[in-house]
Amino acid sequence: MCRSIQPLHNYRPATGPDEVRAAALQYVRKVSGMARPAQVNQAAFDRGVEAVAAATAALLEALVATTPPHDRSVERQRARARWERSAAPARAGGTG
């Protein structure tokens, strides 16, 4: 799975269209293997992004949350802490 695609369901503040489109763009980039499509593929690429964004928005609208919404800033802090823990052994091994 593409690591830069973030969970979008059940967050406060609610996920906005820009976040949905960014996730769709990352997904289409991943499955197409193209970060920047050639001009001949640009229209198909853009249609793919729009279709994935529409499907994602519809999914998020239909999902029912069974837990309280997550706080984005807290989740970012947790992700940063996980990253720092995982990067610490690599950094410690390179200092000796």
Protein Blocks (a to p, Z undefined) as FASTA:
>chain_A
ZZklccfehpacdddfklmmmmmmmmmmmmnopabdcfklmmmmmmmmmmmmmmmmmmmm
mpccfbdcddfklmmmmmmmmmmmmmmmmmmmmmZZ
